[in-house]
Amino acid sequence: MLISPNELNAVKEESIALMELAWEISKSRKEFESLNELQESIENSAEFKKKLQEHTKRFFWINYGYRGPAYSDEEFINAIFEAFKNQMNLGEELKKLKNAPVELEKMQAAYLAELQLKESDLLLVESAKDFLFMKMYRIDVRHKTNFTLDVIFEALSEKIGLSKEDLRNSMMDEIRSYIEGISSAKKKELEQRREYFVALLDKGRLSFFYGKDAREFVAMHIIEKQQKEAESVSEIRGQSACPGKASGPVKIVLRVEDIHKVERGDVLVAIMTIPDFVPAMAKAVAFVTDTGGITCHAAIVAREMSKPCIVGARNATKVLKEGEIIEVDATHGIVRKIGARAQQVV
């Protein structure tokens, strides 16, 4: 709480701006039976349509991640519809979002008054707040950079005859050699990289494995060890990033493509979280990550959403199984296996 930044990052700014639009729409109509009804209502209003387009132009990059895609009007309309569907009091929610920095500042002032920290400790607190804000700002910059990079890849794709996917799987020096005409792309190798890819740093030496070789390396050095570990472990320990306790079925999210699996009441388990995971995190009752500390993305989002979160659990994604019922005791940093797997709907 003490080191949470008071400044609004882009994600919070977008949430406030979108809730303002939802609140304005709600003044003309309180409910929408379907997404199509909401879309038609916005389409038929020059004012709402213009504001939505301005919102998209300002925040299209917000969850671009490493691979995109950029948001269109449709994604933001979906988010507005979710707010209506969840029967939120939009006016109260907007007020809460806008007042959050002020409320945070009040709580921080109360804690500081109680703790009576030395000047040197206060400087550390302020430095930590700045550091945390810069971590979030760094993510915003990464989204914009990756979007710009994809635009460049699109142009390069036409010039040198490689797909964007091939360029994404090429090393920087390889791309330079394609452009300069020094060498041509090894199509088969790029296909293998897309299929499976391992980079190994051992005693300062970097090695790469692709396709079948990569799978064999992982099977030999990692999977067998993980399977033995999983059978003997009944609880996992990590660092508490946001206190609380929650139980639910495990949903392992390793890629953006996995977020559709997460339903309300699930526990999201990941190596680490990225902004692309936020829609799934909003549904989950708790988060557990293999890596990270109290200033990582999962920790920040957990505190914003007031959800139990354990980070630095090391091997949670390997030991826990999809659908398995677990208890997340984030107050004490313990994850316990408490039941068999929930039935999976395919």
N, C-alpha and C positions, 0 to 999 in steps of 0.2 A: 504493500500500500504506500509506504513512504517514498519508494523510488518510482512509482508510476508517474509518467510525464503528464503535465497539465496542458500541454499544447495538443491540439487536435491533429491527428495524422490524416492522410487522405481517405482511409477507410471510414473513419468516424465522420469526416466531412461529407462523404458520399451518403452515409446512413442518414444523417440529418437532412441533407438536401432531398433525398428520396422520400423520407417521411413527411417532409413539408409538402411535397407534391401529392402524396397519398392523402394527407389531411385536407388539402384543397379540393381534391376529387370527392372526398367523403362529404363535403359540404353540399355538393349537388346531388349525391346519391349515397345512401348509407350502406347498401349491400349490392353484391354482384353474384349472381347464381353461377356464372361460369367465367372462365378466362376470356372467352370470346366477347361476352357482354362488356367487360372492362375495356378490351381493345377497341370495340366499337364506340364506347363512350369517349375514349381519348381521341379516336380518329375523327369523331363528329364535333369535337371542340377545338377550335383554332388555338385557343389559349393553352389548353392542356397538351395539345400536340406539339406546340412550339416549345413549351417548358420541358417536355420529355426529350425532344431532340437536343435541346441545350444541355440537358443532364447527360445524355449519351455522349455528346461531343466533349464534355468536360471529363467524364469518368470511364470512357470506353475501355481503358487499359487496366482498370482497377484490379482485376484478378487474372491478368494475362499469364503470370507464372513464367515457365520456361518455354512453353509451346503454344500458348493461346488456346482458343481463339479470343479475339477481342469481343467485348460485349456489344450487342446491338440493342435497339429499342426493346426487342422482345424479352431479353433477360431482365431488364429493369421493370417491364410490365409484369413479368412473372413474380418478381419480388414484391411489387405493390399488391398483386392479387393474394399472395401469401399472407400479407398483413391483414387484408380484409377477411380472408378465409379463417384466420386464427382468431377472428373477432376481437382484435386489439382495440383498445380505446386510443385511437390514433392521436388525438389531441394530447392525452396524458403521456403517451409514448414519446411524442415529439418534445414535450416539455422536459421529460426525464433525460432524453439525449442531450438537449441543449444545456440543462443544468448540471450534467455529470461533471464537467471540469470544476465548477464552483463547489459542488458537494465534495469532490475529491480534495480540493484545496482546504476546505473546512476540516475534514477528517485528518489530513496531514498536519494541519496547524495544531489540532487537539493532541495528536500523538507527540508532536515535537514539544509542546508545552509540558506534557507529562514526563517525557524522557529527559528533558533538560540536557541535551547533547552539547558537547564541547564544540568550539568553533571548527576544529579540525574534522570532527565527525560530521558536522553540518555540511562542510565542504565536500565530503565523500558522498553524502546523500544527494546533494545537488549535481555532483559529477555523474553519479549513477543514473539520475533522472535524464540528464543530457545524453548519456550513453544509450539508454533505452530508447529515447526518441530517435536517435540517429540510426539505431538498428531497424526501427520501423521505416524511417525515411529511406534507408538503404534498399529495403524491399520494394518501395514505391519506384525508386530509380531503376531497380532491376526489371520491374514490369515494363517500364517505358523503354528501356534499353533493348529488351528482348523483342518487343513489338517492332522497334526500329530495325533491329537486326533481321527480322523476318521480312520486312519490306525490302531490305538490301538483298536478302537471299532470293526473293521473288524476281528482282531485276537480274541478278547473277544467273538464276536458273535459265532464263531465256538466252542469256549471252553465251553460256558455256555448255548448255545442254544437259544439266544435271537437275534433278528434282530438289525441292527444298529439303526433303527428308535426307537425301544424300549429302547435301551441304551441312545439315545439322550433325551428321555422323562423320564429318571430315575434320581432321586436325587443322589448326590455323595455318601451318606451313604448307599443308596440302592444298588448301583453298588458294593460297598465294600462288602456288605452282600451277594450278588450273588456270587462274586469271592470266598469268604471264606466259602460258603455253609451254612451260618447261616439262610438265608431265600431264598425263591424262588420268582420270579416275579409274580405280580398280573396282569395277562394278560388283564383282562377286564378293570381294572383301567388304564392301559397303553393305551389301545385303546381309552378310554374316554379322556385321556390327549391329545392324538393326534387330536381328534375331536375338542375339545374346552377346554381351560385352563385359569383359573383366579387365580392370586396370590394377596391377599389382606393384606396389612400391616396397622393395625389399633391399635394405641396407643401401639406400640411395639410388638403387637401380630401378627404373620404371619398365615394366613389361606389360604387353597387351595380349589378351586372348579373345578370339572371336568364335561365334557359332558353336560347333560341336566341341572344339577345344576348351571353350569357356565353360560349357555345361559340365564337361568331364572334370575340369579343375574344381568347380564349385561342389560337385558331387563327392569328390575325393577328399577335399580339405575342409568343407563346411557342413554340408547336409547331414552326413553320418554322425558327426559330433553333436549337431543340434538335436537330432532325433533321440539320441541317448539322454541328453540333457532334459528334454521335454518330458520324458517318461518318469524321471525321478523328482521333478520339481513340483511342489504344491503351492508355493508362494514365491513372489518376486518382491524385491525391495528396490526402491528408488528414492528420489528426492521430492519432497512435497513442494509443489509450485503454487497450489491453491488448495486450502484445506476443505474437508468435507468427506462424505461417504456416499457411495452409490453402487448399485448392482445392476447387471444386465448382461446380455449376450455380447461376446467379442465380435467386432467387425474390424478386420485387418485392412488398413488402407496404405498401400505402398505407392500407388500412382493416382493421378487425377481421375483416371478411368474407373477407379475403385469407389469413388465417393457415392455413387448411386446405390451401393449396398447398404449404406447407413440409414437406419430408420429411427424414429423417436424411441428412446429408451435403450438404445445400444451403447456400448462402450467402444469408443474409437481408439484403436491401437495402431500406432505408426512408428516408423523409425524416427521421423521428425515430421512436423506439420509445416505446411506452407499456406499462403493466403488462398490458394485454390481450394483448400480443404475446408474453408470457413463455412460454406453451406451445410456440409456434413457435420461439422462441429456444433452448429446451432441445433441439430437434431439429437446429438449424443448427450448422454447424462454425465459422462466423464471421459477424460483423455489419459492415455498412458503412452509414453514415448520411450524408445530405446536410448536416445541421446538428449542433450540439452541441459540447460540450467535454469535458474530463476528468471533470466532475461531472454530466454528463447521464445520463438513465436507461439508455441503451445501454451507456455506459461502466461504470456501476455493476454492471449485470447481467453484463457481460462479465468483469469482475474476479471476481465471485462464482462464475461458471461456469468461469473460467479458459479463456476462448475469445478468439481473436484478434479485435480490434475496431478499426476506423478510423472516426472521426467527423469532421464538418466537411469531407466530401468534395465539398460544394457541389452537384454535378449528377449524382451517381451514379445516381439513379433515372431520369434522362433519358438518360444516355449508355449505360448498361448495358441489355442486352436480356434479357427473360425466357428462361431456359434456357441462356444463354450461359455457357461455362466461364471462370471467372476464378481468379486467384491473389490471395489477400489476404496481403500481407506487412505485417502490423501492426507489426512491429518497426521498420520504416522508413517506415510510413505510405503505402504504395504499393499500388494495386489494378491488376493487369495482366490484359488480355484474353489468354487463352492458347488458346482453341479455339472451334469452332463451337458453335451451340446444341445442347443435348442434346435428344433426341427427346421431345416432349411427349405424354403420355397424356391423351386427352380423355375 
